[in-house]
Amino acid sequence: MKTFKQMLNEAAKVASYKVGKSKVQLEKKGSKIVAKIDGTELDVFSNEKEARQAVSDYMELMSK
């Protein structure tokens, strides 16, 4: 049986996907979206669209 804290953590996840070999997680904290790549926090954004764009830009720069 899941605890209340586990359910809150699952509810905070907005999206989870892979870009290449890296795992990307978008989590909601208050009214902001936190972007994490392989568990490392990238930045805090005001909406999901900006977070997804920033992650794709970051991954593009790191692949060069």
N, CA, C and O atoms as a GROMACS GRO file, in nm:
protein
  256
    1MET      N    1   0.083  -0.118   0.000
    1MET     CA    2   0.000   0.000   0.000
    1MET      C    3   0.088   0.124   0.000
    1MET      O    4   0.187   0.131   0.073
    2LYS      N    5   0.052   0.222  -0.081
    2LYS     CA    6   0.130   0.344  -0.093
    2LYS      C    7   0.098   0.439   0.022
    2LYS      O    8  -0.015   0.446   0.071
    3THR      N    9   0.202   0.511   0.062
    3THR     CA   10   0.182   0.611   0.166
    3THR      C   11   0.136   0.742   0.101
    3THR      O   12   0.143   0.759  -0.021
    4PHE      N   13   0.091   0.831   0.184
    4PHE     CA   14   0.045   0.961   0.135
    4PHE      C   15   0.158   1.037   0.067
    4PHE      O   16   0.137   1.102  -0.036
    5LYS      N   17   0.277   1.029   0.124
    5LYS     CA   18   0.393   1.098   0.068
    5LYS      C   19   0.428   1.045  -0.071
    5LYS      O   20   0.462   1.123  -0.160
    6GLN      N   21   0.420   0.913  -0.091
    6GLN     CA   22   0.447   0.853  -0.221
    6GLN      C   23   0.345   0.900  -0.324
    6GLN      O   24   0.380   0.927  -0.438
    7MET      N   25   0.219   0.909  -0.285
    7MET     CA   26   0.115   0.954  -0.378
    7MET      C   27   0.136   1.100  -0.416
    7MET      O   28   0.111   1.138  -0.530
    8LEU      N   29   0.180   1.182  -0.322
    8LEU     CA   30   0.207   1.322  -0.353
    8LEU      C   31   0.323   1.335  -0.451
    8LEU      O   32   0.318   1.417  -0.543
    9ASN      N   33   0.428   1.255  -0.433
    9ASN     CA   34   0.543   1.259  -0.524
    9ASN      C   35   0.503   1.217  -0.665
    9ASN      O   36   0.550   1.276  -0.762
   10GLU      N   37   0.417   1.117  -0.677
   10GLU     CA   38   0.371   1.073  -0.809
   10GLU      C   39   0.284   1.179  -0.875
   10GLU      O   40   0.289   1.196  -0.997
   11ALA      N   41   0.205   1.249  -0.796
   11ALA     CA   42   0.117   1.352  -0.850
   11ALA      C   43   0.198   1.472  -0.899
   11ALA      O   44   0.152   1.545  -0.987
   12ALA      N   45   0.317   1.494  -0.844
   12ALA     CA   46   0.400   1.608  -0.882
   12ALA      C   47   0.466   1.589  -1.018
   12ALA      O   48   0.507   1.687  -1.080
   13LYS      N   49   0.476   1.464  -1.066
   13LYS     CA   50   0.541   1.439  -1.195
   13LYS      C   51   0.449   1.481  -1.309
   13LYS      O   52   0.336   1.434  -1.319
   14VAL      N   53   0.499   1.569  -1.393
   14VAL     CA   54   0.423   1.616  -1.509
   14VAL      C   55   0.450   1.526  -1.628
   14VAL      O   56   0.357   1.482  -1.696
   15ALA      N   57   0.578   1.498  -1.653
   15ALA     CA   58   0.615   1.415  -1.767
   15ALA      C   59   0.748   1.347  -1.739
   15ALA      O   60   0.831   1.397  -1.663
   16SER      N   61   0.766   1.233  -1.802
   16SER     CA   62   0.890   1.159  -1.791
   16SER      C   63   0.915   1.092  -1.926
   16SER      O   64   0.831   1.018  -1.976
   17TYR      N   65   1.032   1.120  -1.985
   17TYR     CA   66   1.063   1.064  -2.116
   17TYR      C   67   1.214   1.056  -2.133
   17TYR      O   68   1.289   1.106  -2.049
   18LYS      N   69   1.258   0.995  -2.242
   18LYS     CA   70   1.400   0.980  -2.271
   18LYS      C   71   1.437   1.063  -2.392
   18LYS      O   72   1.361   1.072  -2.489
   19VAL      N   73   1.554   1.122  -2.386
   19VAL     CA   74   1.613   1.192  -2.499
   19VAL      C   75   1.749   1.128  -2.518
   19VAL      O   76   1.841   1.151  -2.440
   20GLY      N   77   1.762   1.049  -2.623
   20GLY     CA   78   1.885   0.973  -2.642
   20GLY      C   79   1.897   0.870  -2.532
   20GLY      O   80   1.810   0.784  -2.517
   21LYS      N   81   2.005   0.877  -2.455
   21LYS     CA   82   2.024   0.785  -2.343
   21LYS      C   83   1.989   0.848  -2.209
   21LYS      O   84   1.998   0.782  -2.106
   22SER      N   85   1.950   0.974  -2.209
   22SER     CA   86   1.922   1.046  -2.085
   22SER      C   87   1.774   1.043  -2.050
   22SER      O   88   1.687   1.051  -2.137
   23LYS      N   89   1.746   1.031  -1.920
   23LYS     CA   90   1.609   1.035  -1.871
   23LYS      C   91   1.575   1.179  -1.832
   23LYS      O   92   1.650   1.244  -1.759
   24VAL      N   93   1.462   1.227  -1.882
   24VAL     CA   94   1.416   1.362  -1.854
   24VAL      C   95   1.289   1.353  -1.770
   24VAL      O   96   1.199   1.275  -1.801
   25GLN      N   97   1.284   1.432  -1.663
   25GLN     CA   98   1.165   1.438  -1.580
   25GLN      C   99   1.123   1.583  -1.563
   25GLN      O  100   1.205   1.670  -1.536
   26LEU      N  101   0.995   1.607  -1.581
   26LEU     CA  102   0.939   1.738  -1.554
   26LEU      C  103   0.848   1.723  -1.434
   26LEU      O  104   0.756   1.642  -1.435
   27GLU      N  105   0.875   1.801  -1.329
   27GLU     CA  106   0.798   1.793  -1.206
   27GLU      C  107   0.740   1.928  -1.171
   27GLU      O  108   0.800   2.032  -1.198
   28LYS      N  109   0.623   1.926  -1.111
   28LYS     CA  110   0.556   2.049  -1.071
   28LYS      C  111   0.588   2.078  -0.925
   28LYS      O  112   0.568   1.993  -0.838
   29LYS      N  113   0.637   2.197  -0.900
   29LYS     CA  114   0.661   2.245  -0.764
   29LYS      C  115   0.592   2.379  -0.749
   29LYS      O  116   0.640   2.480  -0.800
   30GLY      N  117   0.481   2.379  -0.681
   30GLY     CA  118   0.401   2.500  -0.669
   30GLY      C  119   0.341   2.532  -0.805
   30GLY      O  120   0.272   2.448  -0.863
   31SER      N  121   0.366   2.651  -0.855
   31SER     CA  122   0.315   2.688  -0.986
   31SER      C  123   0.423   2.678  -1.094
   31SER      O  124   0.399   2.716  -1.209
   32LYS      N  125   0.540   2.628  -1.059
   32LYS     CA  126   0.653   2.619  -1.152
   32LYS      C  127   0.678   2.475  -1.194
   32LYS      O  128   0.634   2.380  -1.128
   33ILE      N  129   0.750   2.459  -1.305
   33ILE     CA  130   0.789   2.328  -1.357
   33ILE      C  131   0.942   2.317  -1.345
   33ILE      O  132   1.015   2.404  -1.392
   34VAL      N  133   0.988   2.209  -1.283
   34VAL     CA  134   1.131   2.184  -1.265
   34VAL      C  135   1.172   2.077  -1.366
   34VAL      O  136   1.112   1.970  -1.371
   35ALA      N  137   1.274   2.106  -1.445
   35ALA     CA  138   1.326   2.011  -1.543
   35ALA      C  139   1.450   1.943  -1.486
   35ALA      O  140   1.542   2.009  -1.439
   36LYS      N  141   1.449   1.808  -1.491
   36LYS     CA  142   1.563   1.730  -1.442
   36LYS      C  143   1.610   1.637  -1.552
   36LYS      O  144   1.529   1.574  -1.620
   37ILE      N  145   1.742   1.630  -1.569
   37ILE     CA  146   1.802   1.538  -1.666
   37ILE      C  147   1.891   1.443  -1.587
   37ILE      O  148   1.985   1.485  -1.521
   38ASP      N  149   1.861   1.315  -1.595
   38ASP     CA  150   1.931   1.211  -1.520
   38ASP      C  151   1.939   1.243  -1.371
   38ASP      O  152   2.040   1.216  -1.306
   39GLY      N  153   1.832   1.301  -1.316
   39GLY     CA  154   1.825   1.332  -1.174
   39GLY      C  155   1.887   1.464  -1.134
   39GLY      O  156   1.874   1.506  -1.019
   40THR      N  157   1.954   1.532  -1.226
   40THR     CA  158   2.016   1.661  -1.198
   40THR      C  159   1.923   1.773  -1.244
   40THR      O  160   1.878   1.774  -1.358
   41GLU      N  161   1.895   1.866  -1.153
   41GLU     CA  162   1.803   1.974  -1.185
   41GLU      C  163   1.865   2.068  -1.287
   41GLU      O  164   1.976   2.119  -1.268
   42LEU      N  165   1.792   2.091  -1.397
   42LEU     CA  166   1.841   2.180  -1.502
   42LEU      C  167   1.803   2.324  -1.470
   42LEU      O  168   1.890   2.412  -1.462
   43ASP      N  169   1.674   2.348  -1.452
   43ASP     CA  170   1.626   2.484  -1.425
   43ASP      C  171   1.479   2.479  -1.385
   43ASP      O  172   1.416   2.373  -1.387
   44VAL      N  173   1.425   2.594  -1.349
   44VAL     CA  174   1.285   2.608  -1.312
   44VAL      C  175   1.218   2.696  -1.417
   44VAL      O  176   1.270   2.802  -1.452
   45PHE      N  177   1.101   2.652  -1.467
   45PHE     CA  178   1.031   2.722  -1.574
   45PHE      C  179   0.888   2.753  -1.532
   45PHE      O  180   0.834   2.693  -1.440
   46SER      N  181   0.828   2.847  -1.602
   46SER     CA  182   0.691   2.886  -1.568
   46SER      C  183   0.585   2.796  -1.630
   46SER      O  184   0.473   2.788  -1.580
   47ASN      N  185   0.620   2.726  -1.741
   47ASN     CA  186   0.524   2.633  -1.800
   47ASN      C  187   0.596   2.516  -1.865
   47ASN      O  188   0.717   2.518  -1.883
   48GLU      N  189   0.519   2.412  -1.899
   48GLU     CA  190   0.575   2.289  -1.951
   48GLU      C  191   0.637   2.308  -2.090
   48GLU      O  192   0.738   2.244  -2.121
   49LYS      N  193   0.579   2.393  -2.171
   49LYS     CA  194   0.629   2.415  -2.307
   49LYS      C  195   0.772   2.471  -2.304
   49LYS      O  196   0.858   2.427  -2.379
   50GLU      N  197   0.795   2.569  -2.217
   50GLU     CA  198   0.929   2.627  -2.205
   50GLU      C  199   1.029   2.524  -2.154
   50GLU      O  200   1.144   2.521  -2.198
   51ALA      N  201   0.986   2.441  -2.060
   51ALA     CA  202   1.074   2.339  -2.002
   51ALA      C  203   1.115   2.238  -2.109
   51ALA      O  204   1.233   2.203  -2.119
   52ARG      N  205   1.018   2.190  -2.189
   52ARG     CA  206   1.050   2.094  -2.294
   52ARG      C  207   1.145   2.153  -2.398
   52ARG      O  208   1.236   2.085  -2.445
   53GLN      N  209   1.124   2.280  -2.433
   53GLN     CA  210   1.211   2.346  -2.531
   53GLN      C  211   1.352   2.362  -2.476
   53GLN      O  212   1.449   2.340  -2.549
   54ALA      N  213   1.364   2.400  -2.350
   54ALA     CA  214   1.496   2.417  -2.289
   54ALA      C  215   1.570   2.284  -2.280
   54ALA      O  216   1.691   2.280  -2.303
   55VAL      N  217   1.500   2.177  -2.248
   55VAL     CA  218   1.563   2.046  -2.240
   55VAL      C  219   1.614   2.004  -2.378
   55VAL      O  220   1.727   1.955  -2.390
   56SER      N  221   1.533   2.024  -2.481
   56SER     CA  222   1.577   1.985  -2.615
   56SER      C  223   1.695   2.070  -2.661
   56SER      O  224   1.786   2.018  -2.726
   57ASP      N  225   1.696   2.201  -2.630
   57ASP     CA  226   1.808   2.287  -2.664
   57ASP      C  227   1.935   2.244  -2.590
   57ASP      O  228   2.043   2.240  -2.649
   58TYR      N  229   1.922   2.211  -2.462
   58TYR     CA  230   2.036   2.167  -2.382
   58TYR      C  231   2.094   2.038  -2.436
   58TYR      O  232   2.216   2.024  -2.449
   59MET      N  233   2.007   1.943  -2.468
   59MET     CA  234   2.054   1.814  -2.518
   59MET      C  235   2.122   1.831  -2.655
   59MET      O  236   2.219   1.762  -2.685
   60GLU      N  237   2.071   1.922  -2.736
   60GLU     CA  238   2.132   1.950  -2.866
   60GLU      C  239   2.273   2.008  -2.849
   60GLU      O  240   2.365   1.969  -2.920
   61LEU      N  241   2.289   2.100  -2.754
   61LEU     CA  242   2.420   2.160  -2.729
   61LEU      C  243   2.519   2.058  -2.672
   61LEU      O  244   2.637   2.059  -2.708
   62MET      N  245   2.473   1.971  -2.586
   62MET     CA  246   2.561   1.873  -2.523
   62MET      C  247   2.602   1.761  -2.619
   62MET      O  248   2.703   1.695  -2.598
   63SER      N  249   2.524   1.739  -2.724
   63SER     CA  250   2.556   1.631  -2.817
   63SER      C  251   2.664   1.672  -2.919
   63SER      O  252   2.718   1.587  -2.989
   64LYS      N  253   2.694   1.800  -2.927
   64LYS     CA  254   2.794   1.847  -3.025
   64LYS      C  255   2.934   1.828  -2.976
   64LYS      O  256   3.029   1.862  -3.046
   0.00000   0.00000   0.00000
